[in-house]
Amino acid sequence: MPDMAPIPENARKPIGFVLEIAGSSSAIAFDLGRMEECAEDRDPSIALSGKVGGQIKIRVGNSWLLATVRTQRHDSAIEGGVVAHIDFVGEGEEDRATGKMTGFRRGVTRYPVPGALVYPTTNADLRQIYASDGRTHISVGTVYPTRDICAGIYVDAFLGKHFALLGSTGTGKSTAAALILHRICEIAPLGHIVMIDPHGEYASAFRTIGQLLDVSNLNMPYWLMNFEEHCEVFITSQGQDRQLDMDILAKCLLAARQRNRLVEQIGKITVDSPIPYLLSDLLVILQNEMGRLDKGTNSIPYMRIKTKVEEIRSDPRYQFMFSGMLVGDTMAEFISKVFRMPSSGKPISIIDVSGVPSEITSTVVAVLSRLVFDYAIWSRDEETRPVLLVCEEAHRYVPNEKNSDGSSVGRNLSRIAKEGRKYGVSLGLITQRPSDLAESVLSQCGTIIAMRLNNERDQAFVKAAMPEGARGFIDTIPALRNRECIISGEGVSVPMRVSFDALELIKRPASNDPSFYELWSQSGGEDRAVERTVQRWRAQSR
């Protein structure tokens, strides 16, 4: 039903005119007096018209052309006194009966001419612009500066072409991530979402609808690692020695895998084949190879590998992965549990890696990310079951070239970013340091959600990654309030500034900053707390 409310008086009168037209970006002159009049209007959209980040509209024939204000400067030589640069967003038809905009669409087919009049936008205009086009979407907040226009994200485009959530610490990034994932789970309760949680923040947020996995119940079989991941764990040498150790490990690992009865059914296998083997078998084979007279080298490389394998096997911190109980063929069971197949009312698995020893955290994430991709490839003959892999603190796993250590996890996530879409694998990257993230991976993210970024290098990096149509919003990133963001890209019809909805307390992650004043204003029980902490510390359990 069309909106029959009359057009506000302020919206009927122009606030400026077009100075020059230059493709996607043009210049206009504002009347400072009219802008001050509009600033007092009760309609928040009219009040923001002409301001940086606000929208204006230009009449072109029987159409309205909509644009976002990117910059402003004072110029006494220009009539009106204010010159602004704008970025065109799209256009809509004018309803002859009411004079309002209808049928908004992205892109520009007909440009205005210099001298064309510029008008404020109204809430009704923005409702047209941000209205859903019928595709399945989730509502995550309200469009700034309105209080009642829902900000929708189109689910298929959002997930199908990957997304990145960027924001400095303390801006509400974790809560925003929880909100988006909760909204997705609400409309897709049979979904398959895997989240890597490096700080144990999200368990409390998804306790009712998620499978919570940590070192106590993850039970990740070590034999699922491929050869490259084995090297990251078992090889400690560098330079020429490393290549020699890798050759030895490859030979012995293949021999250990070949002892499994599954090989008789499968036939020929490689060192990368996910075939169960016993660590004790690997140690025996290393010992036997070390005793051969024709081995072509001394015993030191064999001892290096053997010592490392024994060290890890006996270390209680590694029992979640290197326990002797994990040698059975549990691959199908593990994949079903982690990928939520079937989801059984819990479409998301939260994998808390905060208790994983730091030396192998990257390897654990590498195995999980590779399994997601490999499963998608090998299940092509089945009905497609898309999987969303969400990576918190993504800059730790896919760093830029300057910070790269050549680990396999970076290559796995880069491969998902570049090729995952073809196989139904979606990638969600969450980070507070986008400038430390691999540029090639961020460029593959079709939707970017940018919260406040305090670091200039991060701001510049995000500006370079955002599409041209979002330039009008980009300069507002440092001025965003907590729980506000700029969303641009494939997941939304047009770039928008959004105020996130408040999330129920039970659905929020455990990421609140401690209050130093409150906690330092109370005392009691510290000695017992220290004793309990030391006990857990020594037991290597968290």
Secondary structure, 3 states (H helix, E strand, C coil): CCCCCCCCHHHHCCCEEEEECCCCEEEEEEEHHHHHHHHCCCCHHHHHCCCCCCEEEEEECCEEEEEEEEEEEECCCCCCEEEEEEEEEEEEEECCCCCCEEEEEECCCCCCCCCCEEEECCHHHHHHHCCCCCCCEEEEEEECCCCCCEEEEEHHHHHHCCEEEECCCCCCHHHHHHHHHHHHHHHCCCCCEEEEECCCCCCCCCCCCEEEECCCCCCCCHHHCCHHHHHHHHCCCCHHHHHHHHHHHHHHHHHHHCCCCHHHHHCCCCCCCCCCCCHHHHHHHHHHHHCCCCCCCCCHHHHHHHHHHHHHHHCHHHHHHHCHHHHCCCHHHHHHHHHCCCCCCCCEEEEECCCCCHHHHHHHHHHHHHHHHHHHHHCCCCCCCCEEEEEECHHHCCECCCCCCCCHHHHHHHHHHHHHHHHCEEEEEEECCHHHECHHHHCCCCEEEECCCCCHHHHHHHHHHCCHHHHHHHCCHHHCCCCEEEEEECCCCCCEEEEECCCCHHHCCCCCCCCHHHHCCCCCCHHHHHHHHHHHHHHCCC
